[in-house]
Every structure is written in C-alpha cells, then in structure tokens.
Amino acid sequence: MMAVPTAQPVDSSSVKPQTGIIEIVPSRQPEGQGFSFKVRSNGRLYRLDSARDPKLPRFWCFRICRCASAGTVDATERPWYGGDRMNREDVPAALAAIRSAPDEWLALPQHGDLREWVLADRPVEALPSALAPGTMRRAQTR
C-alpha cells in the first residue's frame, strides 16, 4: 500500500519576503493591549501599548517605549505618547489597525517626531552613573 503524503508541497515563489521598515515581533506570551516591533534598519526593539493620556487622563492613547534586546523596557529612554484621544472601547480596533499596517501608520504626517526617534541610527550609549539604578546595597560590617 502506498502512503498518502501528509503535507502538500509549497510553491516558494508565492511567498513574499518581508519588505517593510517595521517587523512585528512574535510574542512568546499574551501581550494584552499591545505588541513589540523591531526596526529593520537599526535592529532596535520597541513596545507599543495602550496607556492613559498623560495630558488628559480620561482618554487613552498609545505609548511606545524603546526596549533592551531582551524585550524589557529601557528605563533610560523617555516613552513617546500619541493617539487621538480614544475611549477605552476604541483601543482594540486602533491597535489592530496599527498592527496590520505599521509602516503606513508610522508614515502619517503627525508621526514625524516618532518616525525620527524610531528610525534614528545612533549608537547605544552607556547609562550615566547618576541615572543608573542602585542595584547593590552595602552590607553593614558591624
């Protein structure tokens, strides 16, 4: 008896390479109201999630934070806040729209400062000692 193949061959010519500026990073765990993305030109990792608007706390906006290579938020960088004064109910649809077309969203005229910050190709500098978190405690010797 001949076995029926369990997988069909895939035509590799129909698979399109990713060509955008931004690559959505697959999540290893549930992310809630946000996602991580990487900028292809400089390899930097960012996190986009929903947050209360700092200027108008009754509204919601998007917060983008630069991350370390491990995916943790870089505490030395100030996050970017933006969005159109959304209600909580508007956030999932807006997030889905950004996730489906991140390059187009970043290209919008109102995101000029964000685009400049995200696409900047500057070296990662060491954190000044005055800003470094105190991770060690001195043990009392008495």
Buried (B, 14 or more C-beta within 10 A) or exposed (E): EEEEEEEEEEEEEEEEEEEBBBBBBEEEEEEEBBBBBBBBEEEBBBBBBBBBBEEEEEBBBBBBBBBBEEEEBBEBBEBBBBBEEBEEEBBEEBBEEBBEEBEEBBEEEEBEEBBEBBBEEEEEEEEEEEEEEEEEEEEEEE
